[in-house]
């Protein structure tokens, strides 16, 4: 089965739509799922008490079969309610066993006699590891759970300040970059510059070998190429490619509509991805140069992003529509970059992103899924954890430590099975965590990722899409940009939890 045209972005094709009548019934039931669960639990307890009256003091066992309350999992879960120690006045101890199955679906329900929760949520682990978990109610806002209440979101000033000069050299040494990683970055940037059109744009389709197998999107390709070039310290004001970068920036701003949108004319599933990437590229260029002509385009891009935010707190394919973690992550980093450049981004909008993350987090925030009804995966977990970091979670927060350690264990860097999307987010998470966590990720990454780079012409300096998970669909330019983001991590964005500069203070 061929990968979906948008699989390189983490997109998972939607399930076939239900018939209108069935869909209406489904929405009705889901909207009242907590009520049904609560009612069902109380009915069961009444039956239990009735059985106790009939059976007296004797040991009694009652087995219930329940499905996932979201209606998206076909597996049945066996709930064994042990009534051997029950009394006629109360159920003092309730235990639950989950029948083992190949999908690692875990049942997260804790029944307490003094206060029975009226809503439960299944927690699915990373695909490669069954994770233990703790129960929590379904959260719909970022303020409903104390674990996710933020006292203040950092502004992350100076997040792009380490990309050039002596600061870059210091960061490279401090965080474990090598001559090999820097050589790979130089070769990658050189390959990108050879692919730039005379108008200043880039293409996912060519003119190189191994182009993408989906509709063209020059705005997204140009944004991704710019992010890699800016990440290496080259701007229209400094560096080795000033004219080329200026041409690219001018081409990109000419794609912006009056309402701020960069995605008009792109395929439907590309539109908001494109807008987030273009806004991020322009905000980084503005942050690095403080060139005033860029600011209005950045501001319009930010305003369109804010107007497009969905009711669940994130973004997906349509402005003000539903959300997924993949698109939401790109938007959040764009808004954080804008905020770091003193462009106004209301904190209320950022808090709404936390509301979406609360919907898709699993295992108390240690893992994350693409949408509410899906299982957690390594790529969405890495993206979700990075979002939490930018939104103010402390490094010592248990879900961050647990999530990062589980990624290291269940989805370590593996140069033999390229997954550039996952590597892009996981590399950032591990870098911000620092310490031994970063060392365990960085040591294989800095050695193996340059080895995947093409060593000869005509594609010298690029990374091949062949053999990469999903990424053949996206093509060589996408894979090259993602690999460059990883190898630039030492200085691309400043560490969130510490200042590497002597006698400096973090914001």
ROVEXGU-656936 format. One line per 3 residues: their letters; for each residue x, y, z of C-alpha. Coordinates in nm, 2 decimals, decimal comma, m for minus. Each point is the difference from the previous one (the first is absolute). Example, Ala and Ser with C-alpha at 12.3 -4.5 7.8 and 13.67 -1.06 7.14 Angstrom:
as) 1,23/m0,45/0,78  0,14/0,34/m0,07
REM end
This chain:
xxx) 0,00/0,00/0,00  0,15/0,33/m0,11  0,04/0,28/0,27
xxx) m0,25/0,28/0,00  0,11/0,32/m0,19  0,01/0,18/0,33
xxx) 0,16/m0,28/0,21  0,32/0,20/0,01  m0,17/0,26/0,22
xxx) m0,13/m0,27/0,24  m0,34/0,00/m0,17  m0,21/m0,30/0,04
xxx) m0,29/m0,04/m0,25  m0,34/0,05/0,16  m0,23/m0,30/0,04
xxx) m0,29/m0,03/m0,25  m0,30/0,21/0,10  m0,29/m0,17/0,16
xxx) m0,35/0,01/m0,14  m0,17/0,33/0,11  m0,24/m0,18/0,24
xxx) 0,27/m0,21/0,16  0,22/0,31/0,03  m0,27/0,19/0,18
xxx) m0,04/m0,29/0,24  0,37/m0,02/0,05  0,03/0,37/0,08
xxx) m0,29/m0,02/0,24  0,15/m0,30/0,19  0,35/0,15/0,01
xxx) m0,12/0,34/0,12  m0,16/m0,18/0,29  0,26/m0,27/0,05
xxx) 0,09/0,11/0,35  m0,37/m0,01/0,10  m0,04/m0,35/m0,14
xxx) 0,31/m0,12/0,18  m0,10/0,15/0,33  m0,35/m0,15/m0,04
xxx) 0,14/m0,34/m0,09  0,24/0,00/0,30  m0,28/0,08/0,24
xxx) m0,23/m0,26/m0,15  0,28/m0,26/0,03  0,05/0,09/0,37
xxx) m0,37/m0,03/0,07  0,01/m0,35/m0,16  0,31/m0,08/0,21
xxx) m0,18/0,09/0,32  m0,30/m0,21/m0,11  0,23/m0,29/m0,05
xxx) 0,15/0,05/0,34  m0,34/m0,01/0,16  m0,07/m0,33/m0,18
xxx) 0,34/m0,16/0,05  0,07/0,12/0,35  0,36/m0,02/0,11
xxx) 0,12/m0,25/m0,27  0,26/0,10/m0,25  m0,16/0,13/m0,33
xxx) 0,16/0,09/m0,33  m0,16/0,22/m0,26  0,16/0,04/m0,35
xxx) m0,09/0,29/m0,22  0,10/0,06/m0,36  0,04/0,36/m0,11
xxx) 0,13/0,16/m0,32  0,19/0,32/m0,04  m0,23/0,29/0,09
xxx) 0,10/0,20/m0,31  m0,13/m0,27/m0,22  0,32/m0,03/m0,20
xxx) 0,15/m0,32/0,13  m0,16/m0,34/m0,08  0,18/m0,19/0,27
xxx) m0,20/m0,09/0,31  0,15/0,04/0,34  m0,07/m0,25/0,27
xxx) m0,07/0,17/0,33  0,01/m0,24/0,29  m0,18/0,15/0,30
xxx) 0,10/m0,20/0,31  m0,28/0,01/0,26  0,15/m0,25/0,24
xxx) 0,06/0,26/0,26  m0,31/0,21/m0,06  m0,25/0,07/0,27
xxx) m0,37/0,09/m0,02  0,08/0,37/0,08  0,28/0,08/m0,24
xxx) 0,24/m0,13/m0,26  0,33/0,03/0,18  0,24/m0,13/m0,27
xxx) m0,05/m0,01/m0,37  0,28/m0,14/m0,23  0,01/m0,01/m0,38
xxx) 0,20/m0,22/m0,23  0,04/0,08/m0,37  0,01/m0,30/m0,23
xxx) 0,33/0,00/m0,20  m0,02/0,08/m0,37  0,23/0,08/m0,29
xxx) m0,08/0,37/m0,02  0,12/0,08/0,36  m0,33/0,17/0,08
xxx) m0,01/0,08/0,37  m0,31/0,05/0,21  0,05/0,30/0,23
xxx) m0,28/m0,01/0,25  0,02/0,02/0,38  m0,32/m0,04/0,19
xxx) 0,00/0,15/0,35  m0,30/m0,06/0,22  0,00/0,34/0,16
xxx) 0,01/0,19/m0,33  m0,07/m0,17/m0,33  0,13/0,19/m0,30
xxx) m0,25/0,05/m0,28  0,24/m0,01/m0,29  0,29/m0,22/m0,10
xxx) 0,24/0,01/m0,29  0,19/m0,29/m0,16  0,38/0,06/m0,02
xxx) 0,19/m0,15/m0,29  0,38/m0,03/0,03  0,27/0,06/m0,25
xxx) m0,03/m0,25/m0,28  0,32/m0,18/0,10  m0,05/m0,02/0,38
xxx) m0,29/m0,07/0,24  0,00/0,28/0,25  m0,13/0,00/0,35
xxx) m0,24/0,28/0,07  m0,21/0,18/0,25  m0,37/0,09/m0,02
xxx) m0,12/0,35/m0,07  m0,32/0,16/m0,11  m0,04/0,12/m0,36
xxx) 0,11/0,36/m0,02  m0,15/0,25/m0,22  0,17/0,32/0,10
xxx) 0,35/0,09/0,11  m0,12/0,10/0,35  m0,20/m0,30/0,10
xxx) 0,30/m0,20/0,13  0,26/0,14/0,24  0,28/m0,18/m0,18
xxx) m0,05/0,21/m0,31  m0,07/0,34/0,16  0,26/0,25/m0,11
xxx) 0,11/0,29/0,22  0,17/0,18/m0,29  0,13/m0,09/m0,35
xxx) 0,36/0,11/m0,06  0,06/0,24/m0,28  0,32/m0,19/m0,12
xxx) 0,18/0,32/m0,10  0,31/m0,05/m0,19  m0,09/m0,36/m0,11
xxx) 0,19/0,05/m0,33  0,29/0,19/0,14  0,26/m0,28/m0,01
xxx) 0,02/m0,06/m0,38  0,31/0,18/m0,09  0,34/0,12/0,12
xxx) 0,18/m0,10/0,32  m0,34/m0,09/0,16  m0,06/m0,26/m0,25
xxx) 0,34/m0,15/0,05  m0,05/m0,01/0,37  m0,34/m0,16/m0,02
xxx) 0,13/m0,26/m0,25  0,27/m0,11/0,24  m0,22/0,02/0,31
xxx) m0,28/m0,22/m0,14  0,21/m0,26/m0,19  0,01/0,11/m0,36
xxx) 0,30/m0,10/m0,20  0,20/0,09/m0,32  m0,19/m0,28/m0,16
xxx) m0,34/0,14/0,08  0,10/0,35/m0,12  0,14/m0,14/m0,32
xxx) m0,33/m0,17/m0,06  m0,18/0,32/0,06  0,22/0,19/m0,25
xxx) m0,05/m0,26/m0,27  m0,37/m0,01/0,06  m0,04/0,38/m0,03
xxx) 0,21/m0,01/m0,32  m0,23/m0,26/m0,15  m0,30/0,21/0,09
xxx) 0,14/0,31/m0,16  0,05/m0,19/m0,32  m0,37/m0,08/m0,01
xxx) m0,13/0,36/0,04  m0,19/0,13/m0,31  0,09/0,33/m0,16
xxx) m0,31/0,15/0,16  0,13/m0,09/0,34  m0,23/m0,30/0,09
xxx) 0,05/m0,37/0,05  m0,20/m0,30/m0,12  m0,09/m0,34/0,16
xxx) 0,00/m0,15/m0,35  0,34/0,08/m0,14  0,22/0,09/m0,19
xxx) 0,19/m0,27/0,20  m0,05/m0,37/0,00  m0,23/m0,16/0,26
xxx) m0,27/0,28/m0,01  m0,32/m0,02/0,19  m0,29/m0,21/m0,12
xxx) m0,28/0,24/0,07  m0,13/0,33/m0,12  0,25/0,29/m0,01
xxx) 0,02/0,25/0,28  0,27/0,25/m0,06  m0,10/0,22/0,30
xxx) 0,05/m0,29/0,25  0,32/m0,11/m0,18  0,14/0,35/0,01
xxx) m0,09/0,04/0,37  0,17/m0,33/0,09  0,32/0,09/m0,20
xxx) 0,01/0,34/0,16  m0,03/m0,15/0,35  0,30/m0,22/m0,07
xxx) 0,21/0,28/m0,14  m0,10/0,24/0,28  0,08/m0,27/0,25
xxx) 0,35/m0,01/m0,13  0,04/0,37/0,07  m0,05/0,14/m0,36
xxx) m0,23/0,30/m0,04  m0,05/0,27/m0,26  0,22/0,22/0,23
xxx) 0,29/m0,24/0,08  0,14/m0,33/m0,10  0,10/m0,15/m0,33
xxx) m0,33/0,01/m0,19  m0,14/0,35/0,06  m0,13/0,06/m0,35
xxx) m0,16/m0,34/m0,02  m0,17/0,03/0,34  m0,13/0,35/m0,08
xxx) m0,14/m0,13/m0,33  m0,17/m0,29/0,18  m0,15/0,23/0,27
xxx) m0,14/0,23/m0,26  m0,14/m0,28/m0,20  m0,17/m0,14/0,31
xxx) m0,16/0,32/0,12  m0,14/0,05/m0,35  m0,20/m0,32/0,06
xxx) m0,18/0,14/0,30  m0,36/0,11/m0,05  m0,13/0,33/0,15
xxx) m0,16/m0,19/0,28  0,34/m0,15/0,10  m0,05/m0,34/m0,15
xxx) 0,29/m0,18/m0,16  m0,19/m0,32/m0,09  m0,24/0,12/m0,27
xxx) 0,03/m0,21/m0,31  0,18/m0,29/0,17  m0,17/m0,34/0,03
xxx) m0,26/m0,01/0,28  0,20/m0,21/0,23  0,30/0,22/m0,05
xxx) m0,15/0,34/0,06  0,04/0,05/0,37  0,32/m0,19/0,01
xxx) 0,13/0,24/m0,26  m0,11/0,30/0,19  0,16/m0,11/0,33
xxx) 0,33/m0,08/m0,17  0,01/0,33/m0,20  m0,09/0,20/0,31
xxx) 0,27/m0,18/0,19  0,26/0,07/m0,27  m0,08/0,37/m0,01
xxx) 0,00/0,04/0,38  0,34/m0,17/0,02  0,14/0,23/m0,27
xxx) m0,14/0,30/0,18  0,13/m0,12/0,34  0,35/m0,05/m0,14
xxx) 0,02/0,34/m0,19  m0,25/0,23/0,16  m0,06/0,12/m0,35
xxx) m0,32/0,22/0,02  m0,14/m0,08/m0,35  m0,06/m0,36/0,11
xxx) m0,21/0,09/0,31  m0,33/0,08/m0,18  0,00/m0,34/m0,18
xxx) 0,08/m0,17/0,33  m0,28/0,18/0,17  m0,25/m0,09/m0,26
xxx) 0,10/m0,36/0,00  m0,03/m0,01/0,38  m0,35/0,16/m0,01
xxx) m0,12/m0,25/m0,26  0,14/m0,28/0,22  m0,19/0,13/0,30
xxx) m0,32/0,04/m0,19  0,03/m0,35/m0,14  0,04/m0,17/0,34
xxx) m0,27/m0,26/0,05  m0,25/m0,04/0,28  0,20/m0,29/0,15
xxx) 0,31/0,22/0,03  0,20/m0,12/m0,30  0,01/0,00/m0,38
xxx) m0,04/m0,26/m0,28  m0,12/0,05/m0,36  m0,27/0,27/0,02
xxx) 0,01/0,33/0,18  m0,20/m0,02/0,32  m0,05/m0,37/m0,06
xxx) 0,11/m0,31/0,19  0,35/m0,06/0,13  0,28/m0,25/m0,02
xxx) 0,34/0,00/0,18  0,21/0,01/m0,31  m0,13/0,33/m0,15
xxx) m0,04/0,15/0,35  0,37/m0,06/0,08  0,11/0,20/m0,31
xxx) m0,24/0,29/0,09  0,12/0,01/0,37  0,37/0,03/m0,09
xxx) m0,09/0,27/m0,25  m0,19/0,20/0,27  0,28/m0,05/0,25
xxx) 0,25/0,13/m0,25  m0,22/0,30/m0,07  m0,04/0,07/0,37
xxx) 0,38/m0,03/0,05  0,03/0,28/m0,27  m0,23/0,23/0,20
xxx) m0,30/m0,06/m0,24  m0,32/m0,01/0,20  m0,14/m0,35/0,07
xxx) m0,27/m0,01/0,27  0,09/m0,24/0,27  m0,37/m0,11/0,00
xxx) 0,06/m0,16/m0,35  0,30/m0,19/0,13  m0,20/m0,13/0,29
xxx) m0,26/m0,13/m0,23  0,27/m0,21/m0,16  0,05/m0,16/0,34
xxx) m0,37/m0,09/m0,02  0,06/m0,19/m0,31  0,30/m0,18/0,14
xxx) m0,21/m0,10/0,30  m0,24/m0,18/m0,24  0,27/m0,21/m0,17
xxx) 0,24/m0,06/0,28  0,03/m0,36/0,14  0,16/m0,13/0,31
xxx) m0,05/0,32/0,19  0,18/0,21/m0,27  0,30/m0,23/m0,07
xxx) m0,13/m0,11/m0,35  m0,22/0,16/m0,27  m0,21/m0,10/m0,29
xxx) m0,09/0,16/m0,34  m0,37/0,04/0,08  m0,21/m0,08/0,30
xxx) m0,11/m0,34/m0,11  0,34/m0,13/m0,11  0,28/m0,17/0,18
xxx) 0,32/0,18/0,10  0,30/m0,02/m0,23  0,36/0,09/0,04
xxx) m0,02/0,30/m0,25  m0,31/0,15/0,16  0,14/m0,06/0,35
xxx) 0,32/0,19/m0,09  m0,20/0,28/m0,15  m0,24/0,02/0,29
xxx) 0,29/0,00/0,25  0,17/0,29/m0,19  m0,32/0,19/0,01
xxx) m0,03/m0,05/0,38  0,36/0,13/0,04  m0,08/0,32/m0,19
xxx) m0,32/0,05/0,19  0,18/0,01/0,33  0,03/m0,36/0,14
xxx) 0,31/m0,02/0,23  0,28/m0,24/m0,10  m0,05/m0,20/0,32
xxx) m0,37/m0,06/m0,07  m0,05/m0,38/0,02  m0,19/m0,04/m0,33
xxx) 0,29/0,17/m0,19  0,26/m0,22/0,16  m0,21/m0,31/m0,04
xxx) m0,09/0,08/m0,36  0,36/0,08/m0,11  0,14/m0,31/0,17
xxx) m0,27/m0,22/m0,17  0,08/0,14/m0,34  0,37/m0,08/0,06
xxx) m0,09/m0,35/0,09  m0,28/m0,08/m0,25  0,10/0,22/m0,29
xxx) 0,37/0,08/0,02  0,18/0,17/m0,28  0,05/m0,26/m0,27
xxx) 0,17/0,10/m0,32  m0,10/m0,32/m0,17  m0,37/0,08/0,01
xxx) m0,03/0,37/m0,09  m0,30/0,18/0,15  0,09/0,37/m0,05
xxx) m0,32/0,14/0,14  0,05/m0,18/0,33  0,37/0,08/0,01
xxx) m0,07/0,37/m0,05  m0,22/0,02/0,31  0,18/m0,25/0,21
xxx) 0,33/0,17/m0,05  m0,13/0,32/0,13  m0,17/m0,16/0,30
xxx) 0,32/m0,18/0,10  0,21/0,31/m0,05  m0,22/0,21/0,22
xxx) 0,00/m0,28/0,27  0,38/0,00/m0,01  0,23/m0,21/0,22
xxx) 0,02/m0,37/m0,05  m0,33/0,00/m0,19  0,16/0,22/m0,27
xxx) 0,32/m0,20/0,00  m0,18/m0,33/m0,06  m0,18/0,15/m0,30
xxx) 0,27/0,22/m0,14  0,29/m0,24/m0,01  m0,16/m0,24/m0,26
xxx) m0,18/0,29/m0,18  0,32/0,20/m0,06  0,18/m0,31/m0,13
xxx) m0,27/m0,17/m0,20  m0,20/0,29/m0,16  0,30/0,14/m0,20
xxx) 0,07/m0,35/m0,13  m0,34/0,00/m0,17  0,09/0,31/m0,20
xxx) 0,07/m0,06/m0,37  0,38/0,02/m0,05  0,02/0,05/m0,38
xxx) m0,15/0,21/m0,28  m0,25/0,08/m0,13  m0,18/0,00/0,34
xxx) 0,30/0,05/0,22  m0,10/0,14/0,34  m0,36/m0,11/m0,01
xxx) m0,18/m0,28/0,19  m0,18/m0,27/m0,20  m0,37/m0,07/0,04
xxx) 0,05/m0,37/m0,09  m0,06/m0,22/0,30  m0,13/0,27/0,22
xxx) m0,32/m0,05/0,19  m0,28/0,18/m0,20  0,25/0,25/m0,13
xxx) 0,04/m0,12/m0,36  m0,34/0,17/m0,05  0,16/0,33/0,11
xxx) 0,32/m0,04/m0,19  0,36/0,10/0,02  m0,04/0,37/0,09
xxx) m0,22/m0,08/0,30  0,23/m0,27/0,13  0,30/0,22/m0,04
xxx) m0,16/0,29/0,18  m0,11/m0,22/0,29  0,35/m0,15/0,03
xxx) 0,16/0,35/0,00  m0,23/0,11/0,28  0,12/m0,29/0,21
xxx) 0,37/0,07/m0,06  m0,05/0,37/0,07  m0,16/m0,07/0,33
xxx) 0,31/0,10/0,20  m0,05/0,37/m0,08  m0,33/0,02/m0,20
xxx) m0,22/0,08/0,31  0,13/0,09/0,33  m0,05/m0,25/0,29
xxx) m0,33/0,06/0,17  0,11/m0,09/0,35  0,34/0,15/0,04
xxx) 0,21/0,28/m0,13  0,33/m0,12/m0,14  0,15/0,35/0,01
xxx) 0,22/0,08/0,29  m0,16/0,22/0,27  m0,32/0,02/m0,21
xxx) m0,36/m0,04/0,12  m0,28/m0,18/m0,18  m0,32/0,19/m0,07
REM end
